[in-house]
């Protein structure tokens, strides 16, 4: 419990630190939302100044940070000047769409990477494993951007997949089964692009961790005792290889929000990606800060999950 | 007429390891393999234990070219690293029996405790994880596990090297006792000539992958 308490306190401190730094950098950045308004000849400088006053932009840094922090604790994350609304209600539906996309892709990538990496490690130095490695290296070299564009071409040429959005028109009139099918069809391409982007890295880590554990003396010893290859892999080697994989799993949970921003923009997925891009362009720092804080929160939660899993699975950490 | 040796090695060659190695080991004997690092001792041991396949040559155990894996067991150097830290002592010893589908859970557990006692470990510690044991105790555990399958030949690859002198002497005594009780045959790889003199009946000196000398201990 002491360990969990310490890790939780550590996580809270990271969140406070990141929020302070992000707020400071946003404050130091040249220009703000009002810079564009000042350039508009239809707006008088007095009107823009009055708007700044109303939004509290002239208050001191600690006062503005305090107000923003209090608002964030209530889930509002301040006020969006570009959308003229509290940030929270803008974020939540888009956050759901992003998490639906990324968690499905991450799950899919892990489900393929684990058996693939185990299989590769068990067939080291064989041509079949090398051929798979070649394909994975090729995939690793292709940027997500190119994969997404390729998926768009596939959607246009084949007509099998809808372009953009999360549901089709008339979604509410569909039966439940048709609604599920419709969402799955919309998700198929963006999920595939994201999963293909994650797969080579995950499979490589699984392969290397498994190969290292296979060379450990206890695995060699177990082989000498006639333990059959599959039992050796699953009962001896895989648990020993789990530590780096758990840390990687925590990291992939942490990147659930940030991993898909670019793919969402290109493929028209109504998640946080397009909103974030729009907010950056409009210098709407309220939205930008909220997305940064949500990403950090997920990263911290991912690391915390990994730490707790390691605590559960590694007797050496418990013994400390 | 002398009886057929337990182990016969004929012209064994493995690239970057051993060249045209031939030797016989009589049942119940202890053959020590000595020589500088890189002489090919461990490569020969790995081929005998079935970890590596030789490029050419022949290995015969009781005249057979193939034998069940459990008949030749190998104990490695690092006692701490050669036991799965996630397993209890009882699980480590009983696992080979489980693989061989010998007996039920309670009979396997009883056999594990019996083997622990035979190597001088407290059977009550069967539920303790391997990491809870000292270096010498772990090596006893490794021996107990190797004995589970009642091997004919036990290969000890620097198995006592990492132990301090008093523990090393205890394990050497244990090995001699087990050999007397069970008629075990050992191949001992070691750099420690006093240990070799104490345990081995015959010494084979290897250098650059070949046997350069063979003499009584």
Interface residues (C-beta under 8 A of the other chain):
Chain A: X216 X217 X218 X220 X221 X222 X223 X224 X225 X226 X227 X228 X231 X236 X239 X240 X315 X316
Chain B: X49 X51 X68 X69 X70 X73 X74 X75 X76 X77 X78 X81 X82 X83 X84 X85 X86 X95 X96 X99 X100 X129 X131 X142 X145 X146 X148 X149
